[in-house]
Amino acid sequence: MNQKYVAIFLAAIMLMSIAPFFFSGDANDSNTSEEVTGLEDAPGFEIIDGTHFDAEINSIAEGLTISPQGVSNAAYIDYSKVYGTPLQAFAPNITDLYSVYNTLIIKRYSAYDDEGFAFEAHVLSPEVINFQYIGAGTYNGYQLLSRGGELFNVIGTPTLLGTSSSLESVIDVSSGMSNSSTEYDEILGYVVPGAEYQMLSSEDLIAEQHYLEFRNMEDGNYTKTEIFLNPLEGTISTIAGFEANSTERGLLYDTTIEDDGRIVTVVVTSNESNFFNLAMEQYW
């Protein structure tokens, strides 16, 4: 598996679409008792020598602090908050979340660029070593664990997954040897923290930069927020067209245009029974 195809593979799973490439199965299936074994006997992270990775990834903004410059796409999802809600449509089933490590992924951040860099960061629960690996040397004190082909793990909170070169780049950022991604600081300044599902991209089809989130308002309603940095005129026209007849689809629009059109924020709200219409509202 060469680096190009590893990048494509990781890019596909990082998008976390309704039909994720990395996972498969029925999102309503939460039975894991027969699929996962040995958790009670699995050793903890302490069996892996060297430095363990340590960073906060409670949002896409925090994930970017461990990502090198040049990221073109990033995504974040808190699986611990989406199950049992309509947001579960964006997640694999519980069994498949166990399949990567034979322990549960509860948070997932991912980032890639157009030059072959790609990685994911996973918060695991419980934090145990319950998967097959081969020790593949160290980088700056961190053990690289081969998962086959060109995919490797670096153990920690979060645990990293990616090619060796990509993980080395992340370690360099975390260690202060290179700069983190700051390309999205402006658009992220308009983001309200706390969304369970977040995506960010440099998107030349609709805007210079594009942020998307879904959020459980915990009052029976759900919101989809999209923020556009320097949106194209066609994007603004498309949004206006959707907003004009939004009530017919059971959606409530709140569109804000700031800085002479440089920033456009669209917040769309629906109740749980109308979540499908909310999820399918796209401006391209």
C-alpha positions as CSV (number, residue, x, y, z in Angstrom):
1,M,0.0,0.0,0.0
2,N,1.8,3.2,-1.1
3,Q,1.4,6.6,0.6
4,K,-1.1,7.9,-1.9
5,Y,-3.6,5.1,-1.3
6,V,-3.1,5.3,2.5
7,A,-3.9,9.0,2.3
8,I,-7.0,8.2,0.2
9,F,-8.0,5.5,2.7
10,L,-7.7,7.8,5.7
11,A,-9.3,10.7,3.9
12,A,-12.4,8.6,3.2
13,I,-12.8,7.5,6.8
14,M,-12.1,11.0,8.2
15,L,-15.0,12.5,6.3
16,M,-17.3,10.5,8.6
17,S,-20.2,10.5,6.2
18,I,-23.5,8.8,6.7
19,A,-21.9,5.6,5.1
20,P,-18.3,5.7,6.5
21,F,-15.7,3.7,4.5
22,F,-13.8,2.6,7.6
23,F,-16.8,1.1,9.4
24,S,-19.8,-0.8,8.2
25,G,-23.1,-2.1,9.6
26,D,-26.4,-1.0,11.1
27,A,-25.9,2.2,13.2
28,N,-28.7,1.0,15.5
29,D,-26.8,-2.2,16.5
30,S,-25.3,-1.6,19.9
31,N,-24.7,-5.3,20.9
32,T,-21.0,-5.7,21.5
33,S,-20.8,-8.5,24.1
34,E,-20.2,-11.2,21.6
35,E,-17.9,-9.1,19.4
36,V,-15.4,-7.9,21.9
37,T,-13.6,-10.2,24.3
38,G,-10.7,-9.9,26.7
39,L,-11.2,-6.4,27.8
40,E,-11.1,-7.5,31.5
41,D,-7.7,-9.1,31.0
42,A,-6.2,-6.6,28.5
43,P,-3.1,-4.7,29.7
44,G,-3.1,-1.0,29.9
45,F,-1.1,1.5,27.9
46,E,1.8,1.1,30.5
47,I,3.1,-1.9,28.6
48,I,4.1,0.4,25.7
49,D,7.5,1.9,26.5
50,G,8.5,5.4,25.7
51,T,6.5,8.7,25.7
52,H,2.8,8.4,25.4
53,F,1.0,11.1,23.3
54,D,-1.0,13.6,25.4
55,A,-3.3,16.3,24.1
56,E,-6.9,17.5,24.5
57,I,-9.2,16.8,21.5
58,N,-12.6,18.0,22.6
59,S,-13.2,20.0,19.4
60,I,-11.9,20.5,16.0
61,A,-10.1,23.6,17.2
62,E,-8.2,21.6,19.8
63,G,-7.4,19.0,17.1
64,L,-5.8,21.6,14.9
65,T,-3.4,22.5,17.7
66,I,-1.7,19.1,17.1
67,S,-2.0,19.3,13.3
68,P,0.8,20.7,11.1
69,Q,0.2,23.6,8.8
70,G,-1.4,23.0,5.5
71,V,-4.4,21.0,6.6
72,S,-7.1,21.1,4.0
73,N,-9.8,19.1,5.8
74,A,-10.5,18.2,9.4
75,A,-13.3,16.6,11.3
76,Y,-14.3,15.8,14.9
77,I,-17.0,13.7,16.4
78,D,-17.9,12.8,20.0
79,Y,-19.3,9.4,19.8
80,S,-20.2,9.3,23.5
81,K,-22.8,12.1,22.8
82,V,-24.4,11.0,19.5
83,Y,-25.7,7.6,20.3
84,G,-29.4,7.5,21.1
85,T,-29.9,10.7,19.1
86,P,-30.5,11.4,15.4
87,L,-26.9,12.3,15.2
88,Q,-26.2,8.6,15.4
89,A,-26.8,8.6,11.6
90,F,-23.3,10.0,11.2
91,A,-21.7,7.3,13.3
92,P,-20.9,3.6,12.7
93,N,-22.5,1.1,15.0
94,I,-21.0,0.4,18.4
95,T,-19.5,-3.0,17.3
96,D,-17.6,-1.3,14.5
97,L,-16.2,1.3,16.8
98,Y,-14.7,-1.5,18.8
99,S,-13.2,-3.2,15.7
100,V,-10.2,-0.9,15.3
101,Y,-8.7,-1.6,18.8
102,N,-11.1,-4.1,20.4
103,T,-11.9,-1.3,22.8
104,L,-14.3,1.6,22.3
105,I,-13.4,4.8,20.4
106,I,-15.4,7.6,22.2
107,K,-13.9,10.6,20.4
108,R,-12.4,11.0,17.0
109,Y,-10.4,13.8,15.3
110,S,-9.0,13.6,11.8
111,A,-7.1,15.8,9.4
112,Y,-5.4,15.6,6.0
113,D,-4.0,17.7,3.3
114,D,-3.6,17.5,-0.5
115,E,0.1,16.3,-0.3
116,G,-0.4,12.9,1.4
117,F,-0.5,13.9,5.0
118,A,-3.3,12.2,6.9
119,F,-3.9,11.1,10.5
120,E,-6.6,10.4,13.1
121,A,-6.6,10.8,16.9
122,H,-8.8,8.5,18.9
123,V,-9.8,8.7,22.6
124,L,-10.3,5.1,23.8
125,S,-12.3,3.7,26.7
126,P,-11.0,1.7,28.4
127,E,-7.4,2.6,27.5
128,V,-6.1,-0.9,26.9
129,I,-3.9,-2.7,24.4
130,N,-6.3,-5.3,23.0
131,F,-5.1,-5.4,19.4
132,Q,-2.3,-6.9,17.3
133,Y,0.7,-4.8,16.5
134,I,4.4,-5.0,15.7
135,G,6.9,-2.7,17.3
136,A,8.4,-0.5,14.6
137,G,11.0,1.6,16.3
138,T,10.7,5.0,17.9
139,Y,10.5,8.6,16.9
140,N,11.5,11.4,19.3
141,G,10.8,9.0,22.2
142,Y,7.5,7.7,20.9
143,Q,7.0,4.1,20.1
144,L,5.6,3.4,16.6
145,L,3.3,0.4,16.5
146,S,2.8,-1.1,13.0
147,R,-0.8,-2.1,12.2
148,G,0.1,-3.5,8.8
149,G,1.0,-1.9,5.5
150,E,1.9,1.7,6.1
151,L,-0.5,2.3,9.0
152,F,0.9,2.9,12.5
153,N,-0.3,3.8,16.0
154,V,1.2,6.0,18.7
155,I,-0.3,5.2,22.0
156,G,-1.7,7.9,24.3
157,T,-4.6,10.1,25.1
158,P,-5.5,10.4,22.3
159,T,-4.0,7.4,20.4
160,L,-2.8,8.4,16.9
161,L,-3.3,6.5,13.7
162,G,-1.7,7.2,10.4
163,T,1.4,6.7,8.2
164,S,4.7,7.0,10.0
165,S,5.6,10.2,8.2
166,S,2.2,11.8,9.2
167,L,2.6,10.7,12.8
168,E,6.1,12.1,12.9
169,S,4.7,15.4,11.7
170,V,2.1,15.4,14.5
171,I,4.7,14.6,17.1
172,D,6.9,17.4,15.8
173,V,4.0,19.8,16.3
174,S,3.2,18.5,19.8
175,S,6.8,18.7,20.8
176,G,7.2,22.3,19.6
177,M,9.5,21.4,16.8
178,S,7.2,22.7,14.1
179,N,4.2,25.0,13.9
180,S,0.5,23.9,14.3
181,S,-2.2,24.7,11.9
182,T,-3.4,28.3,12.2
183,E,-5.1,28.6,8.8
184,Y,-8.6,28.4,10.3
185,D,-8.2,30.8,13.2
186,E,-10.4,33.4,11.7
187,I,-13.4,31.2,10.8
188,L,-13.1,29.3,14.1
189,G,-13.5,32.6,15.9
190,Y,-17.2,32.6,14.9
191,V,-17.8,29.0,16.2
192,V,-19.7,28.5,19.5
193,P,-17.9,25.6,21.3
194,G,-19.7,22.4,22.2
195,A,-20.9,20.7,19.0
196,E,-20.8,16.9,18.9
197,Y,-20.1,16.8,15.1
198,Q,-17.8,19.2,13.3
199,M,-16.1,19.5,9.9
200,L,-13.8,22.1,8.4
201,S,-12.4,22.5,4.9
202,S,-10.7,24.7,2.4
203,E,-13.4,24.4,-0.2
204,D,-13.1,26.3,-3.5
205,L,-16.5,25.2,-4.8
206,I,-18.6,27.2,-2.3
207,A,-16.2,29.3,-0.2
208,E,-12.6,29.9,0.7
209,Q,-13.2,28.1,3.9
210,H,-16.2,26.2,5.2
211,Y,-17.2,25.0,8.7
212,L,-20.1,22.6,9.3
213,E,-21.5,21.3,12.6
214,F,-24.5,19.5,14.0
215,R,-25.6,20.0,17.6
216,N,-28.1,18.6,20.0
217,M,-29.8,21.5,21.7
218,E,-31.2,19.1,24.4
219,D,-34.7,20.7,24.2
220,G,-36.0,18.4,21.4
221,N,-34.4,20.4,18.7
222,Y,-31.2,20.0,16.6
223,T,-29.2,22.7,14.7
224,K,-26.9,22.6,11.7
225,T,-24.5,25.5,11.6
226,E,-22.5,26.4,8.6
227,I,-20.0,29.2,8.5
228,F,-18.5,30.4,5.2
229,L,-15.3,32.5,4.8
230,N,-15.5,34.5,1.6
231,P,-18.4,32.5,0.1
232,L,-19.0,32.6,-3.6
233,E,-21.9,34.6,-4.9
234,G,-23.6,31.4,-6.0
235,T,-23.4,30.0,-2.5
236,I,-25.1,33.0,-1.0
237,S,-27.8,32.8,-3.7
238,T,-28.3,29.1,-3.0
239,I,-28.7,29.7,0.7
240,A,-31.3,32.5,0.1
241,G,-33.2,30.1,-2.1
242,F,-33.3,27.4,0.5
243,E,-34.3,29.9,3.2
244,A,-37.2,31.3,1.1
245,N,-39.2,28.1,1.4
246,S,-37.6,26.6,4.5
247,T,-40.8,26.6,6.6
248,E,-42.4,24.2,4.1
249,R,-39.7,21.7,5.1
250,G,-40.1,22.3,8.8
251,L,-36.8,24.2,9.1
252,L,-36.1,27.5,10.8
253,Y,-33.3,29.6,9.3
254,D,-31.1,32.3,10.9
255,T,-28.6,33.8,8.4
256,T,-26.1,36.4,9.4
257,I,-23.8,38.3,7.0
258,E,-20.8,40.1,8.6
259,D,-17.7,42.0,7.5
260,D,-19.2,43.1,4.2
261,G,-20.0,39.5,3.2
262,R,-16.7,38.1,4.2
263,I,-18.3,35.9,6.8
264,V,-21.7,34.2,6.4
265,T,-23.2,32.1,9.2
266,V,-26.3,30.0,8.6
267,V,-28.0,28.3,11.6
268,V,-30.8,25.9,10.7
269,T,-33.0,24.4,13.4
270,S,-35.5,21.5,13.3
271,N,-37.1,19.1,15.8
272,E,-36.1,15.5,16.0
273,S,-38.8,14.2,13.8
274,N,-37.6,16.4,11.0
275,F,-33.9,15.7,11.4
276,F,-33.6,14.1,7.9
277,N,-34.5,17.4,6.2
278,L,-32.0,19.2,8.3
279,A,-29.2,16.8,7.5
280,M,-29.9,16.8,3.8
281,E,-29.9,20.6,3.4
282,Q,-26.8,21.3,1.2
283,Y,-25.7,24.4,-0.6
284,W,-23.7,22.9,-3.5
